């Protein structure tokens, strides 16, 4: 049995944010580390994920996933190495994916851990392109939006972890045109030159509706929404008859303290017979095997590219999360646990 540390640092939510979260809403605390009980494993986290959806969990409201508890460790996707095991099928040295991030060491029920192979892909990829974000993109495009060859696709938040995968997957499956929006000229350049989008624009450079119309003069068939707000309104205007929109996230509204007016052109949904549908990755785990097989093949062949933005040190976890809300990341934002 390996020698265990006396304590582990972990992030707690200590106040419900009002509007934009601040560092004062969180505390980095130490907790004792013990040998795992029967059926459990102790994992030294190597990377953990910070994601936009976590902002909603900081509010005390009923949703599809329970809110974070005050003065308790937060959780989220993580990958790490088993350092102690009291569970059949898991040995010290195994690498696992689990849901107890935001901390250095995690005492995990073995039934909630999945072995991953660092030889097949870098461990961090299991939090992004081969993990929850990748499956969200895959299911949201192919199942929820009913994508078909020849569709023109618009993706908002296209340089993020989900959006960048959606655009590339659409191209690989025969989209006629893929357009993306992002929040900087540098990200726009990445979309076109690295990810192969046909067109992209910086939404800060002018009205989204005008820029989208210029980028997609013949309209769009599919909209993958990571932003909401003016992007959704613009997409409704540009969607063709029988167009489909997957509503994945509305990061533009996550920190608003007052209700946000909806798109002003929703009457178009009727005449165009549009379909707008939300996506939650938990509804689509039946696609997991197909997803890993197909996306893993694209990764091995080099056809699918991905980026990750790394922040080093558990102590910088909150700053990394705030960076996601600001749009500091290109691709998946990951905290590497050092020390």
N, C-alpha and C positions, 0 to 999 in steps of 0.2 A: 504494500500500500504506500503510495507516495505521501510525502510530508505535506500537510495542508497548511495554508496561512491561517493566522488567528482571526483575521477579519477581511471583509470585502466592502468596497465602496459601492453605493447604489444611489440612484436619483429618486427622490420623493417629490411628489406634488404637494406643496404646503398651502397654496391658495388658488382659488378659481380665478383664472384671468378674466378681466373685463376688457374686451377689445384685444389689442395685441398683448401676448404674454410678455412678461419681463423676467429677468433672472431672479428677481425677488419672489417669484411664484414657485420657485424650486429650491431644493436643498440637497446637497451631496452628503450622505450620511454613511457611517460605518456600521456594519452588522457582523456578528460572530459567524464564523464558518465551522460547520460540524460535518462529521461523516454522514453520508446519506442513509436514510432509513430504508427498510426493505421495499423493493420495487422502485427505487429512485436512484438517480445518478447525480454526481456533482460535476459541473461543467465549468471550465475556465473559458469564459467568453473571449473570443478573438476579435469579432466584429459584431456590432449591432446596428439595427436599422432605425432611422428617424424618418417619419413619413407625414405628409400633410393631414391624413385622417386622424392623427393623434391629437390635433388641435380640438376636434369635436369631443374627444374623450375627456378633455379637461373641463368641460361644462357639465354641470349636474343635471343632465337631461336624459330621458329615456331614448335610446336609439338602438340600432341593430347590433351594437356592441356596448357592453357596460362602460360607464365612465370610470376614469381613474379614481381611486379612493385617496382622500387627503391623508398625508402622513403615512403612506404606504409606498413601496417601490412601484414605479411604473413598469410596464411590460411592452413587449414588441419583439419582432423577429431578431434572432441572434444565431450565430454559428460559433462553435467552440470545440474544445478538446476535453474529453472525459478524463478527469483526474482521480475520481473515486467512483466505484460502482457497487451497488447492492441490488443489481437487477440482471436477470438472465438475458443474455444476448448482447450485452454492452460491456466492453472491456476498457480498461485504462488505455488511453491513446487513440480510441475511436474519435472520429469527428462527427458532430451531430448538429442538426438544425432544430431549433426549438423556439418557444415564445416568451422566454424570460430575459429580455434584453434590458438595457439601461443599468447594467451592473457588471462588476468584474467576475464574480462567481455566481452560478445559478444552481440551486437545488431543484432538479427537474424530475417530475414523474416520468419514468421510462416510457410509458405509453404515449407521452406527448413529445417524444424526441424521435427524430428520423436520422438514420445514418446517412452521411454524404461522403462522396469520394473526392478528395482534393486532387487526385490524378486526372479526373475527368474535366474539372473546371476549377479555377481559383475559388477558395471558400466564400469570398465575398459575393461571387456570382449567384450563390444560392439564396441571397437576400434580394436579388434584383432580377437580372435577365432570366435566370432559371428558377426564380422564386415567385413570391406573391405578386410582385409588380409585373413580371413577365406573363404569368398566367392571367392577370387582369387584362393586359393588352390583348392576349390571344383570344380569351373568351369574349371580351367586349367587342372585338372586331368581327370575329368569325361567327360567333353564336348570337350575341345580342343584336349586333348591327346587320346580321345576315349578309355580310360582304360577299360580293360575287365578282368574278373577273370582269374587267372593263369599268368598274365603278370609279368615280372621282371622289377622293377622300380629303377631308380637311381635319387637321388635328390641332387643337389648342394646347398650350403648354408642351409644345412638341419637342423641346430639348430636355424635358424631364425624363424620369426613369420609365414611366409608362408610355408617354407620348412618342418618344424616340423609337420605341419598339413597334408601336402601332403603325407608324409611317413606313418603316422598313418591311414589316410583315405584309402590308398592303401592296408594296412594290413587288415583293417576292411572289405574291399570289396574283399578279397581273392587273393591278390598278391602272386605269388610263392616265390618271394624274393624282399626285399627292402634294398637298399644300400644308405647310405648318406655320404656326405663329410662335414667337418667342419674345423675350423681353430685352434682348440686346442684339446689336449688329453682329457681335462675335458668335452668339448662338445661332443666328440666322445663317451665318457662313458655315457652321458645323453641319446644320441640317442639309444644306444643299451639297456641300463638297464632300462630307464624310458619310452621311446617312443616305444620300441619293434622292432626297426630296426633289420634286420637279420645280417647286417654288416655295419661298418662305418670306415672311415679313416680320418686322419689329413692330409690335402693336403700339409701342410708344411713339412711333413716327407719324401717326395719323389715325383717323377713324378706322376701326377694324372693318366695318361694313364696306368702306371704299377700297381698302387694301385687298380684302378678300375678293371683291368683285373683279378687281384688276387681275388678281392671280388666277381666278377661276371664271373666265368670261362665259363659259358654257354651263356654269353652275356646278353643284356638287351632289353626290348621291348619298354619301355617308359623312356624318360629322361625329368625331370623337371628342367629347367635351371634358376637359380637365379644369376649366376655368370658370364657366358660367358668365353672368353679367352681359357686357356688350358683345362678347364672343358668341354667346348663344343667340342673341338677337340677330347678329350678322349672319350666323349660319342658317337660321330659319328663313331669312331673306334669300339666301343663295341656294338652299336645297331645292332640288328638282322634284317633280311630282313623284310620290311614293318614296321620297327620301327617308333615311333612317338616322337617328341620332342616338348614340350611346352616351348616357350621362354618368360619367365616372367620378368627377370631382368638381367642386366650385370654389377653388382656392381664393378667388377674388373676394369671396364673401365670408370667409371663415372667421375674420376678426371684426366684422361689423357688429356694432352694438344696437343698431336699429334694423327693423325689417327692410329688406332690399326690394325695390319694385321689380316685378318680373319683366321679361321681354315685352315690348309694346306692340309687337306684331304677331301675337299668338293666333290671331284669327287666320293667318296664313296656313296654320296647321290643318285647318278644315279643307280649304280649297285644294291644297297640295296633297292631302291625304298622308300627312307625315306620321311617322312613328318615333316617339321619343321614349326611351326606356332606360331605367337605371341599371347599373351593374354592381354587384357585390361578388367578390372573388369566391366567397364561401359557398355560393350556389353552384360553382362550376368545377369542383374538385374531381368530378367524374371525367373531366378532360385531362387530368394531370398526366397520365401515362402517354397519351397522344401528344400532349404539349411538350413534355421532356424529350420525346423521341424526335419530333419534328424540329423544335427549336435547337436541341442539342446538335442535330445534323447541320443546321444553318451556321451554328457557331463553329463547328469543326471545319466546315468548308470555307469559313471566312465571309460568307454571304451576309451574315447578320453581325453588325458592329454594335458595341456598347461602350459607354463611358461610365466611370464612377468618380465621385468626388469624395475624397477621404479627409476626415478630420481625426487627428491623432489624440488619444487620451480620453479615458472615461470622464475626466473632469471637464472636458469640452463638449459633452453630450448636449447640454442645453443650447449652447451657442450654435452647434450644428443644426439642431432642430429649428431654431429661429432663422438660420440661414436658408433652410428649405422654404419657410414661409415668405422670405424676402426674394427667393429665386436665385440664391447664390450658386446653386449647384447646376452642373451639367451632367445629366444622367442621374444615377442613384446616389443619394447622400448616405455615406456609411461612416460610422464611428469605429475606429480601430482602437481596441483596448490595449494599452501598452503597460509595461511594468512587469 
